[in-house]
């Protein structure tokens, strides 16, 4: 059974709340290496804003 867009949005918000509550940097990376999410701590460690994280490849952050 497929989830409705509302259910998916609720799950996404729940995960975001969890990721922000953790005291560690968390980055979600697609198999291609593209980052799709980073919590506030991870953004701070990388020196990037959250909007700069989306669609950026993780390897480029390591080479900065």
C-alpha positions as CSV (number, residue, x, y, z in Angstrom):
1,X,0.0,0.0,0.0
2,X,1.4,3.4,-1.0
3,X,1.5,6.2,1.5
4,X,-0.3,9.4,0.8
5,X,1.7,12.7,0.3
6,X,0.3,13.8,3.7
7,X,1.7,10.6,5.4
8,X,5.0,11.0,3.7
9,X,5.3,14.6,4.8
10,X,4.5,13.6,8.4
11,X,7.2,11.0,8.3
12,X,9.7,13.5,6.9
13,X,8.9,16.0,9.6
14,X,9.3,13.3,12.3
15,X,12.7,12.4,10.9
16,X,13.8,16.1,10.7
17,X,12.7,16.6,14.4
18,X,14.8,13.5,15.4
19,X,17.8,14.6,13.4
20,X,17.7,18.1,15.0
21,X,17.4,16.7,18.5
22,X,20.5,14.6,18.2
23,X,23.8,16.2,19.5
24,X,25.8,14.9,16.5
25,X,26.1,15.9,12.9
26,X,23.9,13.8,10.6
27,X,24.1,13.9,6.8
28,X,21.8,11.9,4.6
29,X,23.5,10.9,1.3
30,X,22.0,9.3,-1.8
31,X,23.9,6.3,-3.3
32,X,25.2,8.7,-5.9
33,X,27.0,10.7,-3.2
34,X,24.6,13.7,-3.3
35,X,23.6,15.1,0.0
36,X,19.9,15.4,0.5
37,X,19.8,16.5,4.2
38,X,22.1,17.7,6.9
39,X,21.1,18.7,10.4
40,X,22.2,22.0,12.0
41,X,25.3,20.6,13.7
42,X,26.5,19.0,10.4
43,X,26.0,22.2,8.6
44,X,28.0,24.1,11.2
45,X,30.8,21.5,11.0
46,X,30.9,21.8,7.2
47,X,30.6,25.6,7.4
48,X,27.6,25.6,5.1
49,X,24.0,26.7,5.3
50,X,21.3,24.0,4.9
51,X,20.3,25.4,1.5
52,X,23.9,25.0,0.4
53,X,23.8,21.3,1.3
54,X,20.9,20.2,-0.9
55,X,22.0,18.6,-4.2
56,X,25.7,19.0,-3.4
57,X,28.0,16.1,-3.5
58,X,29.6,15.1,-0.2
59,X,33.0,14.6,-1.7
60,X,33.1,18.3,-2.6
61,X,32.7,19.2,1.1
62,X,35.7,17.0,2.0
63,X,37.9,18.8,-0.6
64,X,37.1,22.3,0.7
